[in-house]
Amino acid sequence: MGQANGIVAVTGASGRLGGRLAVRLAAEGARQRLVVRDPARAPRLGGENLPRSQVVVAERYDDRAAMRRAFEGVRTVFLVSGREEPRRLEQHRVAVDAAVVAGVERIVYTSFVGAAEDAVFTFARDHWHTEQYIRASGLRWTFLRDNVYHHALTTWVGPDDVIRGPAGDGRVASVSHDDVADVATAVLLDERRRAHDGRTYELTGPQSLTLDEVAEALSRLAGRTIRYEPESLEEAYASRAVHAVDPVDLEGWVTSYAAIAAGELAHVSDDVAHLVGRPARGFEAWLDDYPDQWAHLLRR
């Protein structure tokens, strides 16, 4: 795999995706600028045979000055989508503007499958609007439309070992952080050919599962019964009313399940296999291979 041409800025470098990507890029000899909120949490990539990485602090995407400083002298930005909150779209736009002002040439953005103006999952609409903003920015771009992460499915299990939501018998083709990081590495380092410019990739696992099947897989490995209990939309909003969350966040929470019911997360893509040369890791294989990632279920 060829080295990236110029410095790559990795946003969210202390997170589950950005941290994995930073390790992979370092192993390939890429020069990086790790953009983090807390420098103490930045991945440690130093080593005799590894290039030194720069760590810069930008606590918020909507801090224009900090984001511009983070991107100065950078050719490519890997833009991890911001936290799911009401102002996320505005934050994304500020980050893109900062990249333009700083002279960045290219953005690789982590979007979401089914991103559309009228997507059932409300935050997928934010992703669509962000994509449109990037398209209009004049920057070269690649969009990685990720499905729900395998890890996220394990967090949907309530304290009573029940997954509740209005997903019906719909299916979700969840994907691992590691597979997305592998794809991002391949895309970022294949710079000379520019083969990924203007491309949108759908990153999924190798099969789609119902939430009943997700619960069954978790039950087998956790050693106790975990089950899925379908809710109506009204029941879903009512059952979550006890949580002190913004109405926009609440709607995103509920509609993530509704998008499964609508079939918007069921499609299985071969983009992971095509881009990294091996099949994507399925949910059950991920559970087997990474028990530390869902150990929170075992500690209950």
Contacts in CASP RR format, 6 or more apart in sequence:
PFRMAT RR
TARGET T0000
AUTHOR 0000-0000-0000
METHOD contacts of the structure
MODEL  1
MGQANGIVAVTGASGRLGGRLAVRLAAEGARQRLVVRDPARAPRLGGENL
PRSQVVVAERYDDRAAMRRAFEGVRTVFLVSGREEPRRLEQHRVAVDAAV
VAGVERIVYTSFVGAAEDAVFTFARDHWHTEQYIRASGLRWTFLRDNVYH
HALTTWVGPDDVIRGPAGDGRVASVSHDDVADVATAVLLDERRRAHDGRT
YELTGPQSLTLDEVAEALSRLAGRTIRYEPESLEEAYASRAVHAVDPVDL
EGWVTSYAAIAAGELAHVSDDVAHLVGRPARGFEAWLDDYPDQWAHLLRR
1 28 0 8 1.000
1 185 0 8 1.000
1 186 0 8 1.000
1 189 0 8 1.000
1 190 0 8 1.000
2 28 0 8 1.000
2 189 0 8 1.000
2 190 0 8 1.000
2 192 0 8 1.000
3 28 0 8 1.000
3 29 0 8 1.000
3 30 0 8 1.000
3 189 0 8 1.000
4 25 0 8 1.000
4 28 0 8 1.000
4 30 0 8 1.000
4 31 0 8 1.000
4 75 0 8 1.000
4 76 0 8 1.000
4 188 0 8 1.000
4 189 0 8 1.000
4 191 0 8 1.000
5 75 0 8 1.000
5 191 0 8 1.000
5 192 0 8 1.000
6 31 0 8 1.000
6 74 0 8 1.000
6 75 0 8 1.000
6 76 0 8 1.000
7 31 0 8 1.000
7 32 0 8 1.000
7 33 0 8 1.000
7 54 0 8 1.000
7 73 0 8 1.000
7 74 0 8 1.000
7 75 0 8 1.000
7 76 0 8 1.000
8 25 0 8 1.000
8 30 0 8 1.000
8 31 0 8 1.000
8 32 0 8 1.000
8 33 0 8 1.000
8 74 0 8 1.000
8 75 0 8 1.000
8 76 0 8 1.000
8 77 0 8 1.000
8 78 0 8 1.000
8 188 0 8 1.000
9 32 0 8 1.000
9 33 0 8 1.000
9 35 0 8 1.000
9 70 0 8 1.000
9 71 0 8 1.000
9 74 0 8 1.000
9 76 0 8 1.000
9 77 0 8 1.000
9 78 0 8 1.000
9 104 0 8 1.000
10 18 0 8 1.000
10 19 0 8 1.000
10 21 0 8 1.000
10 22 0 8 1.000
10 25 0 8 1.000
10 32 0 8 1.000
10 33 0 8 1.000
10 34 0 8 1.000
10 35 0 8 1.000
10 78 0 8 1.000
10 80 0 8 1.000
11 18 0 8 1.000
11 35 0 8 1.000
11 58 0 8 1.000
11 61 0 8 1.000
11 70 0 8 1.000
11 77 0 8 1.000
11 78 0 8 1.000
11 79 0 8 1.000
11 80 0 8 1.000
11 95 0 8 1.000
12 18 0 8 1.000
12 19 0 8 1.000
12 35 0 8 1.000
12 36 0 8 1.000
12 37 0 8 1.000
12 80 0 8 1.000
13 19 0 8 1.000
13 21 0 8 1.000
13 22 0 8 1.000
13 32 0 8 1.000
13 34 0 8 1.000
13 35 0 8 1.000
13 36 0 8 1.000
13 42 0 8 1.000
13 43 0 8 1.000
13 55 0 8 1.000
14 34 0 8 1.000
14 36 0 8 1.000
14 37 0 8 1.000
14 38 0 8 1.000
14 41 0 8 1.000
14 42 0 8 1.000
14 43 0 8 1.000
15 41 0 8 1.000
15 80 0 8 1.000
16 149 0 8 1.000
16 151 0 8 1.000
16 177 0 8 1.000
17 80 0 8 1.000
17 110 0 8 1.000
17 177 0 8 1.000
17 180 0 8 1.000
17 181 0 8 1.000
17 184 0 8 1.000
18 78 0 8 1.000
18 80 0 8 1.000
18 181 0 8 1.000
19 43 0 8 1.000
19 181 0 8 1.000
20 177 0 8 1.000
20 178 0 8 1.000
20 181 0 8 1.000
21 78 0 8 1.000
21 181 0 8 1.000
21 184 0 8 1.000
21 185 0 8 1.000
21 188 0 8 1.000
22 32 0 8 1.000
22 34 0 8 1.000
22 43 0 8 1.000
22 45 0 8 1.000
22 53 0 8 1.000
23 43 0 8 1.000
23 45 0 8 1.000
24 181 0 8 1.000
24 182 0 8 1.000
24 184 0 8 1.000
24 185 0 8 1.000
25 32 0 8 1.000
25 185 0 8 1.000
25 188 0 8 1.000
25 189 0 8 1.000
26 32 0 8 1.000
26 45 0 8 1.000
26 46 0 8 1.000
26 50 0 8 1.000
26 51 0 8 1.000
26 53 0 8 1.000
27 50 0 8 1.000
28 185 0 8 1.000
28 189 0 8 1.000
29 50 0 8 1.000
29 51 0 8 1.000
30 51 0 8 1.000
30 188 0 8 1.000
30 189 0 8 1.000
31 51 0 8 1.000
31 53 0 8 1.000
32 45 0 8 1.000
32 51 0 8 1.000
32 53 0 8 1.000
32 54 0 8 1.000
33 53 0 8 1.000
33 54 0 8 1.000
33 55 0 8 1.000
33 56 0 8 1.000
33 70 0 8 1.000
33 74 0 8 1.000
34 42 0 8 1.000
34 43 0 8 1.000
34 45 0 8 1.000
34 53 0 8 1.000
34 54 0 8 1.000
34 55 0 8 1.000
34 56 0 8 1.000
35 56 0 8 1.000
35 57 0 8 1.000
35 58 0 8 1.000
35 70 0 8 1.000
36 42 0 8 1.000
36 55 0 8 1.000
36 56 0 8 1.000
36 57 0 8 1.000
36 58 0 8 1.000
37 57 0 8 1.000
37 58 0 8 1.000
37 59 0 8 1.000
37 60 0 8 1.000
38 57 0 8 1.000
39 55 0 8 1.000
39 57 0 8 1.000
42 55 0 8 1.000
45 52 0 8 1.000
45 53 0 8 1.000
46 52 0 8 1.000
46 53 0 8 1.000
56 69 0 8 1.000
56 70 0 8 1.000
57 66 0 8 1.000
58 66 0 8 1.000
58 67 0 8 1.000
58 69 0 8 1.000
58 70 0 8 1.000
59 66 0 8 1.000
60 66 0 8 1.000
60 91 0 8 1.000
61 67 0 8 1.000
61 82 0 8 1.000
61 91 0 8 1.000
61 92 0 8 1.000
61 94 0 8 1.000
61 95 0 8 1.000
62 87 0 8 1.000
62 90 0 8 1.000
62 91 0 8 1.000
62 94 0 8 1.000
62 95 0 8 1.000
63 94 0 8 1.000
64 94 0 8 1.000
64 97 0 8 1.000
64 98 0 8 1.000
67 94 0 8 1.000
67 95 0 8 1.000
67 98 0 8 1.000
67 99 0 8 1.000
68 98 0 8 1.000
68 101 0 8 1.000
68 102 0 8 1.000
70 98 0 8 1.000
71 77 0 8 1.000
71 98 0 8 1.000
71 99 0 8 1.000
71 102 0 8 1.000
71 103 0 8 1.000
71 104 0 8 1.000
72 102 0 8 1.000
72 103 0 8 1.000
73 102 0 8 1.000
73 103 0 8 1.000
74 99 0 8 1.000
74 102 0 8 1.000
74 103 0 8 1.000
74 104 0 8 1.000
75 104 0 8 1.000
75 105 0 8 1.000
75 106 0 8 1.000
76 104 0 8 1.000
76 105 0 8 1.000
76 106 0 8 1.000
76 107 0 8 1.000
76 108 0 8 1.000
76 188 0 8 1.000
76 191 0 8 1.000
77 99 0 8 1.000
77 104 0 8 1.000
77 106 0 8 1.000
77 107 0 8 1.000
77 108 0 8 1.000
78 107 0 8 1.000
78 108 0 8 1.000
78 110 0 8 1.000
78 184 0 8 1.000
78 188 0 8 1.000
79 92 0 8 1.000
79 95 0 8 1.000
79 96 0 8 1.000
79 99 0 8 1.000
79 107 0 8 1.000
79 108 0 8 1.000
79 109 0 8 1.000
79 110 0 8 1.000
80 110 0 8 1.000
81 88 0 8 1.000
81 92 0 8 1.000
81 109 0 8 1.000
81 110 0 8 1.000
81 111 0 8 1.000
81 112 0 8 1.000
81 127 0 8 1.000
81 130 0 8 1.000
82 88 0 8 1.000
82 91 0 8 1.000
82 92 0 8 1.000
84 123 0 8 1.000
84 249 0 8 1.000
84 252 0 8 1.000
85 246 0 8 1.000
85 248 0 8 1.000
85 249 0 8 1.000
86 246 0 8 1.000
86 248 0 8 1.000
86 249 0 8 1.000
88 123 0 8 1.000
88 126 0 8 1.000
89 126 0 8 1.000
89 129 0 8 1.000
89 130 0 8 1.000
92 126 0 8 1.000
92 130 0 8 1.000
92 133 0 8 1.000
93 130 0 8 1.000
93 133 0 8 1.000
96 107 0 8 1.000
96 130 0 8 1.000
96 133 0 8 1.000
96 134 0 8 1.000
96 137 0 8 1.000
96 139 0 8 1.000
97 137 0 8 1.000
99 107 0 8 1.000
99 137 0 8 1.000
99 139 0 8 1.000
100 137 0 8 1.000
100 138 0 8 1.000
100 139 0 8 1.000
104 139 0 8 1.000
105 139 0 8 1.000
105 140 0 8 1.000
106 139 0 8 1.000
106 140 0 8 1.000
106 141 0 8 1.000
106 142 0 8 1.000
106 191 0 8 1.000
106 197 0 8 1.000
107 134 0 8 1.000
107 137 0 8 1.000
107 139 0 8 1.000
107 140 0 8 1.000
107 141 0 8 1.000
107 142 0 8 1.000
108 141 0 8 1.000
108 142 0 8 1.000
108 143 0 8 1.000
108 144 0 8 1.000
108 184 0 8 1.000
108 187 0 8 1.000
108 188 0 8 1.000
108 196 0 8 1.000
109 130 0 8 1.000
109 131 0 8 1.000
109 134 0 8 1.000
109 141 0 8 1.000
109 142 0 8 1.000
109 143 0 8 1.000
109 144 0 8 1.000
110 144 0 8 1.000
110 146 0 8 1.000
110 180 0 8 1.000
110 184 0 8 1.000
111 127 0 8 1.000
111 128 0 8 1.000
111 130 0 8 1.000
111 131 0 8 1.000
111 143 0 8 1.000
111 144 0 8 1.000
111 145 0 8 1.000
111 146 0 8 1.000
111 200 0 8 1.000
112 121 0 8 1.000
112 123 0 8 1.000
112 124 0 8 1.000
112 127 0 8 1.000
112 145 0 8 1.000
112 146 0 8 1.000
112 147 0 8 1.000
113 124 0 8 1.000
113 145 0 8 1.000
113 146 0 8 1.000
113 147 0 8 1.000
113 173 0 8 1.000
113 202 0 8 1.000
113 203 0 8 1.000
113 204 0 8 1.000
113 264 0 8 1.000
113 265 0 8 1.000
113 267 0 8 1.000
114 121 0 8 1.000
114 124 0 8 1.000
114 145 0 8 1.000
114 264 0 8 1.000
114 265 0 8 1.000
115 124 0 8 1.000
115 125 0 8 1.000
115 127 0 8 1.000
115 128 0 8 1.000
115 131 0 8 1.000
115 143 0 8 1.000
115 145 0 8 1.000
116 124 0 8 1.000
116 125 0 8 1.000
116 128 0 8 1.000
117 125 0 8 1.000
117 128 0 8 1.000
117 129 0 8 1.000
118 125 0 8 1.000
119 125 0 8 1.000
119 128 0 8 1.000
119 259 0 8 1.000
119 264 0 8 1.000
120 255 0 8 1.000
120 258 0 8 1.000
120 259 0 8 1.000
120 262 0 8 1.000
120 264 0 8 1.000
121 252 0 8 1.000
121 255 0 8 1.000
121 256 0 8 1.000
121 258 0 8 1.000
121 259 0 8 1.000
121 264 0 8 1.000
121 265 0 8 1.000
122 248 0 8 1.000
122 251 0 8 1.000
122 252 0 8 1.000
122 255 0 8 1.000
123 252 0 8 1.000
123 255 0 8 1.000
123 256 0 8 1.000
124 259 0 8 1.000
124 264 0 8 1.000
127 145 0 8 1.000
131 143 0 8 1.000
131 200 0 8 1.000
134 141 0 8 1.000
134 143 0 8 1.000
135 141 0 8 1.000
140 194 0 8 1.000
140 197 0 8 1.000
140 198 0 8 1.000
141 197 0 8 1.000
141 198 0 8 1.000
142 187 0 8 1.000
142 196 0 8 1.000
142 197 0 8 1.000
142 198 0 8 1.000
142 199 0 8 1.000
142 200 0 8 1.000
142 201 0 8 1.000
143 198 0 8 1.000
143 199 0 8 1.000
143 200 0 8 1.000
143 201 0 8 1.000
144 180 0 8 1.000
144 183 0 8 1.000
144 184 0 8 1.000
144 187 0 8 1.000
144 201 0 8 1.000
144 203 0 8 1.000
145 200 0 8 1.000
145 201 0 8 1.000
145 202 0 8 1.000
145 203 0 8 1.000
146 175 0 8 1.000
146 180 0 8 1.000
146 203 0 8 1.000
147 172 0 8 1.000
147 173 0 8 1.000
147 174 0 8 1.000
147 175 0 8 1.000
147 202 0 8 1.000
147 203 0 8 1.000
147 204 0 8 1.000
147 205 0 8 1.000
147 265 0 8 1.000
148 172 0 8 1.000
148 174 0 8 1.000
148 175 0 8 1.000
148 256 0 8 1.000
148 265 0 8 1.000
149 174 0 8 1.000
149 175 0 8 1.000
149 176 0 8 1.000
149 177 0 8 1.000
149 180 0 8 1.000
150 174 0 8 1.000
150 175 0 8 1.000
150 176 0 8 1.000
150 177 0 8 1.000
150 281 0 8 1.000
150 282 0 8 1.000
150 283 0 8 1.000
150 286 0 8 1.000
150 287 0 8 1.000
150 293 0 8 1.000
151 176 0 8 1.000
151 177 0 8 1.000
151 293 0 8 1.000
151 294 0 8 1.000
152 174 0 8 1.000
153 172 0 8 1.000
153 174 0 8 1.000
153 214 0 8 1.000
153 283 0 8 1.000
154 218 0 8 1.000
154 293 0 8 1.000
154 294 0 8 1.000
154 296 0 8 1.000
154 297 0 8 1.000
155 296 0 8 1.000
156 163 0 8 1.000
156 211 0 8 1.000
157 163 0 8 1.000
157 215 0 8 1.000
157 218 0 8 1.000
157 226 0 8 1.000
157 297 0 8 1.000
158 164 0 8 1.000
159 300 0 8 1.000
161 224 0 8 1.000
161 225 0 8 1.000
161 226 0 8 1.000
161 227 0 8 1.000
161 300 0 8 1.000
162 226 0 8 1.000
162 227 0 8 1.000
162 228 0 8 1.000
162 229 0 8 1.000
163 211 0 8 1.000
163 214 0 8 1.000
163 215 0 8 1.000
163 226 0 8 1.000
163 227 0 8 1.000
163 228 0 8 1.000
163 229 0 8 1.000
164 228 0 8 1.000
164 229 0 8 1.000
164 231 0 8 1.000
164 236 0 8 1.000
164 239 0 8 1.000
165 211 0 8 1.000
165 229 0 8 1.000
165 230 0 8 1.000
165 231 0 8 1.000
165 235 0 8 1.000
165 236 0 8 1.000
165 254 0 8 1.000
165 257 0 8 1.000
166 230 0 8 1.000
166 231 0 8 1.000
166 232 0 8 1.000
166 233 0 8 1.000
166 235 0 8 1.000
166 236 0 8 1.000
166 254 0 8 1.000
166 257 0 8 1.000
166 258 0 8 1.000
166 261 0 8 1.000
167 210 0 8 1.000
167 211 0 8 1.000
167 228 0 8 1.000
167 230 0 8 1.000
167 257 0 8 1.000
167 258 0 8 1.000
167 260 0 8 1.000
167 261 0 8 1.000
168 210 0 8 1.000
168 211 0 8 1.000
168 230 0 8 1.000
168 260 0 8 1.000
168 261 0 8 1.000
169 210 0 8 1.000
169 212 0 8 1.000
169 230 0 8 1.000
169 261 0 8 1.000
170 210 0 8 1.000
170 211 0 8 1.000
170 260 0 8 1.000
170 261 0 8 1.000
170 263 0 8 1.000
170 266 0 8 1.000
171 208 0 8 1.000
171 209 0 8 1.000
171 210 0 8 1.000
171 260 0 8 1.000
171 263 0 8 1.000
171 265 0 8 1.000
171 266 0 8 1.000
172 208 0 8 1.000
172 209 0 8 1.000
172 211 0 8 1.000
172 214 0 8 1.000
172 260 0 8 1.000
172 265 0 8 1.000
172 266 0 8 1.000
173 204 0 8 1.000
173 205 0 8 1.000
173 207 0 8 1.000
173 208 0 8 1.000
173 209 0 8 1.000
173 265 0 8 1.000
173 266 0 8 1.000
173 267 0 8 1.000
173 268 0 8 1.000
173 269 0 8 1.000
174 204 0 8 1.000
174 205 0 8 1.000
174 209 0 8 1.000
174 282 0 8 1.000
174 283 0 8 1.000
175 203 0 8 1.000
175 204 0 8 1.000
175 205 0 8 1.000
175 272 0 8 1.000
175 280 0 8 1.000
176 205 0 8 1.000
176 280 0 8 1.000
176 281 0 8 1.000
176 282 0 8 1.000
176 286 0 8 1.000
176 290 0 8 1.000
178 281 0 8 1.000
179 203 0 8 1.000
179 205 0 8 1.000
179 272 0 8 1.000
179 276 0 8 1.000
179 280 0 8 1.000
179 281 0 8 1.000
180 203 0 8 1.000
182 272 0 8 1.000
182 275 0 8 1.000
182 276 0 8 1.000
183 201 0 8 1.000
183 203 0 8 1.000
183 271 0 8 1.000
183 272 0 8 1.000
183 275 0 8 1.000
183 276 0 8 1.000
186 275 0 8 1.000
186 276 0 8 1.000
187 196 0 8 1.000
187 201 0 8 1.000
187 275 0 8 1.000
190 196 0 8 1.000
201 269 0 8 1.000
201 271 0 8 1.000
201 275 0 8 1.000
202 267 0 8 1.000
202 269 0 8 1.000
202 271 0 8 1.000
203 269 0 8 1.000
203 271 0 8 1.000
203 272 0 8 1.000
203 280 0 8 1.000
204 267 0 8 1.000
204 268 0 8 1.000
204 269 0 8 1.000
204 271 0 8 1.000
204 272 0 8 1.000
204 280 0 8 1.000
205 268 0 8 1.000
205 269 0 8 1.000
205 272 0 8 1.000
205 280 0 8 1.000
205 281 0 8 1.000
205 282 0 8 1.000
205 283 0 8 1.000
206 268 0 8 1.000
206 279 0 8 1.000
206 280 0 8 1.000
206 281 0 8 1.000
206 282 0 8 1.000
207 268 0 8 1.000
207 282 0 8 1.000
207 283 0 8 1.000
208 265 0 8 1.000
208 266 0 8 1.000
208 267 0 8 1.000
208 268 0 8 1.000
209 217 0 8 1.000
209 283 0 8 1.000
210 228 0 8 1.000
211 228 0 8 1.000
211 260 0 8 1.000
212 227 0 8 1.000
212 228 0 8 1.000
214 228 0 8 1.000
214 283 0 8 1.000
215 226 0 8 1.000
215 227 0 8 1.000
215 228 0 8 1.000
217 283 0 8 1.000
217 284 0 8 1.000
217 287 0 8 1.000
218 226 0 8 1.000
218 287 0 8 1.000
218 294 0 8 1.000
218 297 0 8 1.000
219 225 0 8 1.000
219 226 0 8 1.000
219 227 0 8 1.000
221 287 0 8 1.000
221 288 0 8 1.000
221 291 0 8 1.000
221 294 0 8 1.000
222 297 0 8 1.000
222 298 0 8 1.000
226 297 0 8 1.000
231 239 0 8 1.000
231 257 0 8 1.000
233 254 0 8 1.000
233 258 0 8 1.000
236 254 0 8 1.000
236 257 0 8 1.000
237 250 0 8 1.000
237 254 0 8 1.000
240 250 0 8 1.000
240 253 0 8 1.000
240 254 0 8 1.000
243 250 0 8 1.000
245 253 0 8 1.000
259 265 0 8 1.000
260 266 0 8 1.000
272 279 0 8 1.000
272 280 0 8 1.000
273 279 0 8 1.000
273 280 0 8 1.000
281 289 0 8 1.000
286 293 0 8 1.000
287 294 0 8 1.000
291 298 0 8 1.000
END
